[in-house]
Amino acid sequence: MNALRLSNKLKPHKGFTLIELVIGMLVFAIAMTFFISLIVPQATRSIDPIFQVRATELGQSLLNEISGKSFDENSSRNTSQRCGDVSAPTCTLPSALGPDGEARGAYNDVDDFHELDERDGNILSATGGVIGINGGNLYQGFRATVSVFYDADLNGGDDGVVGVAKLITVTITTPNNEDLVFSTYRYNY
């Protein structure tokens, strides 16, 4: 019988002590904190390229649409007569740039787009329709703003007087508040 009691005392105990469990949970918590601090920022940054591609598509599309319009409201669309030419109407004054009372789908000259500010479901196509896929808005969370002004000296600043060139600047703001700026010039020719 002594041999049986002695063998029970020499048997190792199975399981963990309370201290071992607490230390294990502490190590696990530290490892999870480290892991999450590395992975979560990467997950949020993974959408950035998608936003940038959509913003670039939208910005380029707007620039193409605007650049395809007449230089000025007073330029003839049927003849080669340009505003500011001899016996032609004067070009629109810098203080009068902007829409001439028409709706977005009927903009017919470059400066009609001045101070255009569209966002979310109000970002429209050239025909005035919503841009979407399968009933969903493609640019939900985006914002598009446009600035147009005379810049004949091509320095990027507003000349404040009528000139032969207008600087068109389109700024697209992505849902994560990143601004992408696109610019081009439209000349009076």
matplotlib code that plots the C-alpha trace (Angstrom):
import matplotlib.pyplot as plt

x = [0.0, 2.9, 4.0, 0.6, 0.6, 4.1, 3.3, 0.3, 2.5, 5.1, 2.5, 2.7, -0.5, -2.3, -3.6, -2.4, -2.2, -4.1, -0.8, 0.0, -3.5, -3.2, 0.2, -1.0, -4.0, -1.7, 0.7, -2.3, -3.7, -0.4, 0.0, -3.6, -3.0, 0.1, -1.6, -4.6, -2.5, -0.7, -3.7, -6.5, -4.7, -3.8, -7.4, -8.5, -5.8, -6.7, -9.7, -7.6, -6.5, -10.1, -11.1, -8.2, -9.1, -12.8, -11.7, -9.3, -12.0, -14.5, -12.0, -10.9, -14.5, -15.4, -12.3, -13.2, -16.8, -15.8, -13.0, -15.4, -17.6, -17.2, -14.7, -17.4, -21.1, -20.5, -18.4, -20.2, -20.7, -21.5, -18.8, -15.2, -16.1, -14.7, -15.7, -13.3, -12.6, -13.3, -17.1, -17.7, -19.3, -17.0, -16.2, -17.9, -16.5, -14.6, -17.3, -20.0, -18.4, -20.8, -24.0, -26.2, -29.4, -29.4, -29.5, -26.4, -27.3, -27.5, -24.2, -22.8, -19.6, -16.6, -17.4, -20.9, -19.1, -17.5, -18.4, -20.0, -20.2, -21.7, -21.6, -22.9, -26.0, -25.9, -22.8, -24.3, -23.2, -22.8, -26.5, -27.6, -28.2, -27.0, -23.9, -24.5, -24.2, -27.1, -29.1, -26.3, -24.6, -21.0, -19.8, -21.5, -19.3, -17.4, -17.5, -16.6, -15.9, -15.0, -13.3, -12.9, -11.1, -9.1, -5.4, -3.8, -0.3, -0.5, 0.7, -2.2, -3.6, -6.8, -5.9, -9.2, -9.5, -10.7, -8.0, -7.3, -7.1, -9.3, -7.9, -10.2, -9.6, -11.5, -11.1, -12.4, -12.7, -12.8, -14.9, -11.7, -11.3, -8.3, -8.4, -7.2, -6.8, -7.0, -6.4, -6.3, -6.5, -9.1, -8.0, -10.1, -9.5]
y = [0.0, 2.4, 1.8, 2.9, 6.1, 6.9, 6.5, 8.9, 11.6, 11.3, 11.7, 15.1, 17.2, 17.9, 21.4, 25.0, 27.0, 30.3, 32.2, 30.4, 31.1, 34.9, 35.1, 33.3, 35.6, 38.6, 37.4, 36.7, 40.2, 41.8, 39.7, 40.6, 44.3, 44.2, 42.2, 44.5, 47.6, 46.3, 44.9, 47.4, 50.4, 48.2, 47.3, 50.9, 51.8, 49.0, 51.0, 54.1, 52.8, 52.2, 55.7, 57.2, 55.3, 56.4, 60.0, 60.0, 58.7, 61.3, 64.1, 63.2, 62.8, 66.3, 67.8, 66.2, 67.4, 70.9, 71.2, 70.1, 73.2, 76.6, 79.0, 81.5, 82.1, 84.9, 82.7, 81.4, 77.7, 77.6, 79.9, 80.7, 84.0, 84.2, 86.5, 89.5, 89.5, 92.6, 93.0, 90.1, 90.3, 90.8, 87.8, 87.3, 89.5, 87.7, 88.7, 87.1, 83.7, 80.9, 79.3, 81.5, 80.3, 76.9, 73.5, 71.3, 69.2, 72.3, 73.9, 75.1, 77.0, 76.5, 79.1, 77.6, 75.1, 77.8, 77.1, 73.7, 71.7, 68.3, 65.5, 62.0, 61.2, 64.7, 64.0, 64.0, 62.9, 65.2, 64.6, 65.5, 61.9, 60.1, 58.0, 54.5, 50.7, 48.3, 51.0, 52.1, 55.4, 55.0, 58.1, 58.0, 59.8, 61.7, 65.5, 67.3, 71.1, 73.1, 76.5, 78.4, 81.8, 83.8, 83.0, 84.4, 84.5, 80.8, 81.3, 79.5, 82.7, 84.6, 87.5, 89.3, 90.5, 89.0, 87.0, 84.4, 81.4, 80.0, 77.7, 74.9, 73.2, 70.2, 69.0, 65.6, 64.8, 61.0, 59.6, 59.5, 63.3, 63.1, 65.8, 65.0, 68.1, 68.1, 71.2, 72.2, 75.3, 76.2, 78.8, 81.2, 79.8]
z = [0.0, 0.7, -2.9, -4.2, -2.1, -3.2, -6.9, -6.5, -5.0, -7.8, -10.6, -12.2, -12.0, -15.3, -16.3, -15.8, -12.7, -12.3, -12.8, -16.0, -17.4, -16.5, -18.1, -21.2, -21.6, -21.2, -23.9, -26.2, -25.6, -26.4, -29.5, -30.7, -30.0, -32.1, -34.9, -35.0, -35.1, -38.2, -40.1, -39.6, -41.1, -44.1, -44.6, -44.6, -47.1, -49.5, -50.7, -51.6, -55.0, -56.0, -54.9, -56.8, -60.0, -59.8, -59.0, -62.0, -64.3, -63.1, -63.3, -66.8, -67.9, -66.6, -68.2, -71.6, -71.3, -70.4, -73.0, -75.7, -75.2, -76.8, -75.4, -74.6, -74.7, -77.3, -79.6, -82.7, -82.7, -86.5, -87.9, -87.1, -85.5, -82.0, -79.2, -79.0, -82.8, -84.8, -85.4, -83.0, -79.6, -76.6, -74.4, -71.1, -68.4, -65.6, -63.0, -65.2, -65.6, -64.7, -66.0, -68.2, -66.7, -68.3, -66.5, -66.2, -69.2, -71.4, -70.6, -73.9, -73.1, -70.8, -68.2, -67.6, -65.4, -63.2, -59.5, -60.4, -57.1, -57.3, -54.7, -54.0, -56.0, -57.7, -59.8, -63.2, -66.7, -69.7, -70.5, -67.0, -65.8, -62.7, -63.2, -61.9, -62.3, -61.6, -60.0, -57.6, -57.7, -58.9, -57.2, -53.8, -51.3, -54.0, -54.6, -57.9, -58.0, -61.0, -61.3, -64.6, -65.0, -67.5, -67.4, -70.6, -69.0, -68.1, -64.5, -62.9, -61.4, -62.2, -64.5, -63.6, -67.2, -70.5, -72.1, -74.8, -72.4, -69.6, -66.9, -66.1, -62.7, -61.6, -58.0, -57.1, -53.4, -52.5, -49.7, -47.5, -48.1, -50.5, -53.2, -56.7, -58.9, -62.7, -64.9, -68.5, -70.6, -73.2, -75.8, -77.8, -81.3]

ax = plt.figure().add_subplot(projection="3d")
ax.plot(x, y, z, "-o")
ax.set_aspect("equal")
plt.show()
